[in-house]
Amino acid sequence: MRRARLFRYQLPLDAGVVLRNQRLKTRDGLLVCLNQDGREGWGEIAPLAGFSQESLEACQQAATAWLHGWQQGDDAALPDYPSVAFGLSCACAELEQSLPGAADYRAAPLCTGDPDELFAMLSALPGEKIAKVKVGLYEAVRDGMMVNLLLEAVPGLRLRLDANRAWTPLKAEQFARYVNPQWRDRIAFIEEPCRTRDESRAFAQQYGIAIAWDESLREADFRFVAEPGVAAVVIKPTLTGSLQQVREQVEAAHAAGLQAVISSSIESSLGLTQLARIAAWLTPDVVPGLDTLTLMQAQLLRPWPGSTLPLYGVERLEAVL
């Protein structure tokens, strides 16, 4: 016998979380739970404001319709909304025990806060030292100075920078000129530095700073091909679709000689632990980009190892199915 449950959650975020010029005070989403023959599978449906095309209300309607059919024995195709397809496919994979349990809990930490504490934390990173810096929120010169400071202070550190297409070619040039040329190869990549792909390609080739595609993956004309200056693709499953689609993107990236990085879209701790499992499965040699739990004030159902945030149980969820 099949049984499905759908819950709505709302988690408080730390002050100062801004996405696409929109301040977020809470992270809202859905959790789905499938039960069959004594087995259970969970998944998270969490469209991200400013990035996902679908609204949470539309996701709830689509998930509810699919789950009603599933309970009646209908194994219909997953809904088209990427976040719904991803969450439902994770729940199905857990139910079928096809999602490996091993997880990669390494996370490239997001560089924020007190510089002295930040330097100490980065210096203490075990193994490969990789961290992330958001750029493009302030002046490009300031970003360049910050990157210089981090690379100088922490030997062996490599940085992933995320610009979210914020820079004009002029601002990208201002940034590059403030980064010591001898340290540019310690920038693992900048995600989408400029407003167009052509501008980003030109930047990479002119200044010898590698770039990665992120938003481009969700554009109809994108193709996985090797290009000068392009080092990686950043795959955000919540914005991509089902587990099968995520796997296909990783395989296409590898076939083109590109590094694939599994990255979060500010999911709850439940979603993050599943992303850690997906990263260990599909990209085992690459540190995933999952350091977004620090933006939360609580965890949900499954804890992230080492986190001291309070853990909310099912009783804190609103049942909607």
N, C-alpha and C positions, 0 to 999 in steps of 0.2 A: 504493500500500500504506500502511496506517495502522499507526502504532506509538505506544504510550502508555507513559510512565514516571511513576512516583509515588515521591516521596522524602519522608522525614521529617527535620525539622531541629529543633535545639535551640540557641537563642542565649542566652548569659548576659546578664542585665540588671543595671544598676547597683543597688546597695543602695538600699532605700527606696521601691521601686515597690509601692504599695499600691492595690488595687482592691476596692471593696466590703468593706473591712476584711480583705482577704486579701493577704498579702505574696507577690509573685511574684519568684522568683529566676531563672527562665528563661522565655523565650518559645518555645513549642513549636507546630509546625504542619507542614503538608504543602506540597510544591511539585509541581505536575503539569506534564508536558511532553508535548505532542502533536506528532507528525511525520507529514507527508503530502506526497508529491510534491515533496520537497526543501524544504518550508516547515516552520516550527517555531513553536509557541506555548506560552508559559508562563503559569501562574496560581498563585495562593497560596490555600490553604485554612487559615485560622487562627482557629478559634473562640476567643472571648475568655472566660476564666473569669470567672464572675459576671455576664456579660452575654449570652453565647450560651446557648441552651437545649441545643444539641447538644455532646456530648463529642468529643474528638479521635479516640477509638477508633471511635465511631459514624461520624464523618466519613470515616475511612480505609476502613471497610467499604463505605459508600455510594459513595465515589469509585471504589474498586476495582471494584465491580459495574458501575458506569456505564462505566468505561474498558474493561473486558472486552468489553462490548457494542459500544462505539464502534470498537474494533479490528476487530470482525467486520462493520462496516458499518452498525451500528444507530445511528440518530440519535434516540435516545429523549429524552423530556423530561428536563430536569435534575432531580436529586434535590431533595427538599423542604427539606433543611437549608440555611439562608441562606448560610453560609460556603462550603459545597460548591458551591452553585449559582453563587456569585460567582466562586470560583476557576476552576471549569470554564468558565464563560462568558468569562472573560478569556483563558484559553488558546485557546478556540475563536475569539475575536475576533482575537487575534494571528495565529493560523493562517490565518484568512480575510482578514487585513490590513484589518479593519474598525474596529479601535481606532486612532484617529489617533495619530501619533507625537509631535506637539507636546505639550509638558508645561508646567505651571505650577508651577515649583519654589519659588515664594514660600511661606512658611509662617509663620503667626502664632506667634511664639516663645513657649514656655511660660516664665513668669516664675518662676525659682527661683535660689537661690544668693546670692552676695555682692551686696549692693545697689549698690555703686559700679560693679562690672563690669556689672551688669544695666542701670543707667542709661546707661552708655556704649554698650552694645549696642543698646538701644532708641533712643537718640538718633541712632545711625548707620544705622538702618533706612532703606533707599531707598524713595522713593515714599510710598504710603499706610502710615502707621505703625499696625499692628494687632498686639496681643499677647494672650496668653491667661493667665488666672490661675485656678488651682483654688481654690475656696472651699468652705466647709462642713466642712473637715477639722479646723479649730480653732474658737476662739470667734468668733462673728459680728462682735463688736466689733473683734477683731484683723484680720479680713478687711476690714472697712470702713476701718480705719486704713491697711492696706497699699494698698488701691485709691486712697485719697486721696493717699498718698505718691507713687505712680507717676504719677498724673495731674498732680500739682503739679510733679513733677521733670522731666517730659518733655512739653513743649508739643506739641500736635497729636496726641498718642497717643490711640488708642481701644482699649478693652479688651473682650474677650469673656471672660465669667466662666462657670465651670462648677461648679454646685452639686450635681449628681446627686441632686436631691430631698432634700438633707440637712437643710433648715431647716424648723422649725415656723414658723407665722406670727409668733410672738414673736421668734424669732431673725432672721427676714427683716427685721422692723421694726428690730431693733437694728443690723443691717448698714446699712440705708438711712439711719438717723439719723446714722451716722458718715461718710457720704459727702456731701461739700460739694454742696448743691443745684445750684450753678452748673456742676458737673462731671458731673452725672448723665447729660446727653445725650451724654457721651463714653464712656459704657458702651454699646457696640454692642448687647449683650444679655447676659442671664444665662440659661444653659441650665437649665431646669427648677428654679427656686429652691426650691420647696416640695414637700411630699409628695404633693399632689394638684394636678390641673390647675386646679381652682376656686380653691385657695389661691394658686397662682401668678398666675392672672388678677387676683385681688383685689390682690395685691402690686403688680403692674405698674401698675394703674390708680390705686392710692392714692399711689404714690411717683414715678410718672413715669419708671420705669426699665424699659426694654424687656426682654422675655423671648424665649426661643426654645424650641421643642419639640425634644426629642431622644428620650428613652425612649418618649415618647408615640407616636411614629411606629410603634412595634412593638406597639401595643395595638389590639385588634380594632375598637374603637369610634372610633378616631381618624379625623378628616376634615380635609382641607386647606381651611381657610376663613380669611378675613380676620377678625381680632378686634382690638379696641382693646388696645394695649400689646404685641401679638405681632408681632415684627419678622422672625423667621426660623425656618427648620427646619434642623437639623443632620443630615445624611444620612451614615450610616456604612455603606458598601456591604457590608462583611463581615457586618454584622448585618441587612442588608436583603434580599439575594438576588442574582439574576442582574443582569447589566448592563441588560437590558431593564427590570427592576423599578426599578433605580436611575434610569434615564432617565424612567420614568413618574412617579416621585416628584418629580423635579426639575421636570418639566412641570406637575404638579399644583400644586406650590408657586408657580411663576411665575404660573400662571393665577389663583391666589388673591391675588397681589400680595405674596407672601412671598419674602424672600431665601432661597436654598438654598445651604448651605455643605457641601462635600464634606469629610469628616473621617475620620481614621484610627482604627483599633482596635488600635494597637501592632503593625502588620504589620512584616515585615522590609523591608530596603531595596528588594527586588524588588517587593513589594506596594506600597510607598510610591511608587515611580516610576510604577507603573501608576495609582495614585490621582491622581498629578499630571497624568497624561495625561487621565484621566477629567474632572478639574476643568477643564483647559484646554478640553476638548470641550463639556461640559455647562454649566459655570458660569464662563465666561471672564473675567467682570468682578469676580469675588469671590475674595479671598485664601482658599485652602483651609486647613483645620486639620490640618496634616500634621507638626507638630513633635514627633514621638515617637521619632525615631531617636536623639535625645540620651539616651534611656533604655537604649539598647542598648550592648553592648561590641564589636559586630562587625556588618558588613554581609554581605549574602548575594547572590551572583551578579551583581547589578547595583548599581553604586555610586550614591549620592545625590550630586549635584554639590557639591563643596566639602567633603565629609565626609572627615575624616582617620582614621576608624575602619578597622581592617583588613577586607579583603574576603575572605570565605570562598567557595571554589569548590565545584563538584559533589563533589569528593573528600571534603568535610566532611559530606556528606549520607548518610543511610541509605536505600538503595534498598529499597522495599517492594513494588514491582511492576516 
